[in-house]
Amino acid sequence: MFRFEAKRSSAQNAWAMLELIFHASVRGVRKSHGNAIIGLLMNLSQMAIMVAIFFLMFELMGMRRSAIRGDFLLYVMSGIFMFMTHTKAMGAVTGADGPTSAMMKHSPMNPVVSIAAAALSSLYLQLLSAAAVLFLYHALWEPITIHDWHGTLGMFLLSWISGVAIGMVFKAATPWQPELFGIASTIYQRGNMIASGKMFVANAMPTHVLAYFDWNPLFHTIDQGRGFIFLNYHPRYSSIEYPIYVTLVCIIIGLMGEFYTRKHASVSWGARR
């Protein structure tokens, strides 16, 4: 009936929060399949199939000549990996447990932990899948060389965190208009198949066409990532600062919206979704 709760220091509270995020992340990884290994293999096969489809599409449409001078399949994979990381992170955060979820009835759990766990589980799956595909290609097909792998990994992580930030905005807004923002989220994810610019090289695009892409932070991370991957490519029409600024702004808006939504949370929202 009554229980004694000892006071904990800030370090102990932080450690307890990290432990909770870890366990929630493991739960998020196992959502796709009860066996974590099979879940990882499913995600890996999805990534490999998408790389194969775009590789064949480039070949059939004769777009290989417009690619960067270097390993063509690595060029295709660079766009696919960052696109999937961004999209999967956004989808995971948007679909994370909200303030009216049954998980929130457990006292240590809160929406911030839910968002962090969804983001980290998505990063775990995408990072391992991309590393596995690259290793298999390097070992079985052709050795690959990455000019600056530190910068490449940085752009990969920036693609992920920008997806998390945009997902936070959609997550905070969805309870107020589930149908509208659900459709808007789907349109954004599907539109990124083209708007991400993973099929194009920014330096080779006309200025009037470039205007349709440079609003997208993912377009900048993919183009800058290819600049780090390939020695002979130097991005001129994209920047690293723009996606960083967009990410910071979206995180602030998402957190403000999430705290405001949590104060006005209603159990009836779950029935409308």
N, C-alpha and C positions, 0 to 999 in steps of 0.2 A: 504493500500500500504506500509506504513511505520509503524513500531511499536517500542515502547521503551522497552528495556529489562533491567530490574534492575539487578545489580550485586548481586550475592548470595554468601554467605559464604560457606566454605567447608562442614560444618555440614548440611546446607540447600541442597547442591548438593548431599550429601550422602543420605539424607532423600528422596529426589526426585528420586534417583536411586533405593532405596529400595521399594518405592511406585510403581515405574514402574515394577520392578521385581515381586511384589505381583500381580499386575493386569495381567501381562503376564503369571504368574503361574496359576491364576484362568482360564485364557483362555486355558492353556494347559490341565488342569483337565477336562474342558468341551469338549475337542476335541473328546473323545470317545463317548460322548452323551451330548445332550443339557442340560439334567437334571443331575446335579452333583451327586445326590443321586443314580440315576440309574447307572451312570458311575462307582461309587464306588461299587455297588452291582455286576456289571458285572465283575469287577476286583476281587472281593472277591470270586465269584463263580468259576472263573478261577483258583484261588489259591486252593480252596477247592477241585475241581475236580482233580487237579494234585496231591494233597496229597492223595486222595482216590485211584488214579491209582497206584501210587508208593507203597502204603500200600498193595494193592492186589498183585502187582508184587512181593514184598518181600515175601508175604505169599505163593504164588504159586511156587516160585523158591526156597523156603526153605532157604532164606537168613536171616531170622529173628535171627537165632542162632549166626550170625556173628556181630550182632548189639551190642551197648553198653548196659550194664546191667542197666536197668531203664525203664522208660516209652517208649515203642517202637514207639508209634505214635508221641510222642514228638521228638524222634530221627529223624523220617522221616520229620516232619515239619521243624525242624531246618535246614536241608539241602535245602528243597524246598523254604523256605522263603528267605534265603540268595541268592540262585541261581536266583530266580525271581527278587529280588531287584537289583542284579548286572546286569542281562540281560536287564530288563526294563529300568534301568537308562542309560545303554549304547545305547539302541535303541532310547530312547527319545532324548539324546544329539546328536546322529548321524543324526537324522531326524529333528533337530531344524532349524529354519529359518536362512538362510545364508545371505551373503552380497548382493546377487542379488534378495532376496525375496521382495515381495511387501510391507511387514511390515517394511522393512528398509527405505522406502520412508518417514516415519514419523520421524521427526528430533530427538526426544528423544531416539528412538529405536536404538540399535546396537547389533552386534552378541554376545557380552558378556552377555547382558541382556537376549537375547534369550536362550543362553546355560544355564544360571543360572535358568531361569524360567522353562525350560524343566526338569532340574535336580530336582528342588524342587517339581514340580508337580508330578514327578515320585515317589519321596520319600514320599510325602503325601499319595498317593494312596496305596503304598506298606505297609507303616507303619500302616495305619488305617485297611487295609485288614488283615494283620497279627495279629494285636491286636484283631480284631473282631473274627477271627477263633479261637485264643487261648481262648478268653473269652467264646465262645460257647462250646468249648471242655471242659473247666474247669467247666462251670455251668451245662451242660446237660449230660456229659459223665463221666468224672473222674477228680478229683482235680489234678492239676499239681503243681510241686515244681521246681523252678529254683534255682540252687545253688548260682549263682552270676549274678543277672539280670543287674547290671551295666556293667560288662564285656560282657555279651550277647548283650546288646544294642550297646556297642562299636563295636563289630564285625559286627553287622547288619549295622551300619553306615559306617564301613570300607568297607563292601561289596558294599554299595551304592556308596561311593566316588571313589572306584577303578573302578567301572563301568562307572562313569562319566568321569574319567581321560582317560580310554581307548576309550570311545566314542568321546572325544575331538580330539584324534589322528586321528581316522577314519573320523571325520567330516572335519578336516583340509585338509586331503588328498583326500577325495572323489571328489571335483570339478575338480581335475586334471585328474583323471581316474575314472569316475563314475562307469563303469561296473566292473572294476577290484576290486576296494575297496568295492563296494556294495556286490560283491560275497564274498570277504574276511571277511567282517563284518558278513554276514549270516553264513559262515562256523564257525567263532568263536562262535557265539551265539548257533548254533546247536551242535557244538563240546563240549560245556560246559555241555551238558546233561550228558556226561560221564566224561570229563576232570575235572569237578568241584569236583569230588570225593564225591558227596553227597550220593552215594549209598554204600560207603565203609568207613571203619575205618582205618585211616592212621597207627595206631599202629599195626594193624593186617596184613598190606600189606607187601609182600616181598620187599627187597631193590631194586631188578631189576625192579619191577613193579612200585615202588614209583617214579622212575626217570621219568616216563611218566606223572606224575601229579604235582610234586613239582615246576614246572615252573609257574604254574597258581596261581595268587594271591587269587583267589576265593577258591581254594583248601585249602589254609592256613587259610582264615577267617572262613570257615565252620568247619574245624577241631579244631581251637582254640575256636570257639563259642561253640562247643560241650563240650570242656573242662570246660567252664564257666557254662554251663547248668547242666551237670551231675557231681555229687560229686565223682563218682568212675572212672572217665576218666581223664587221665593226658596226653595231647599231647606231644609226644617226637620227632616227625618228621616234625613238622610245627612250624612256628614262626609268631609273630605279626609284627616284623620289616620288613620282606620281602615285604608284601603287601603295607606297608607304603612307603618304598623306591620306589617300582614300581609306586605307585600312584603319588608321587611327581615328578618323572622323566616324567611320561606320561602327567601330567598337564603342566609342563614346555614345553615339546615338542609340546603339543596341542596348547598352547597359542602362541608360536613362529610360528607354522604353520598357525594358524588362522589369525594372524596379517599379515603374508606374503601373504596369500591367499587373504585377504581383499584388499591389495594394488594392486593386479593383477586381481581383480574381473572383470568379463565381463558379460553383460546381456545375451550374446549368450550361456553361460553355462546353463542357465535355459532351453534352447531348447534341449540341449543334454541329460538332465537327464530324 
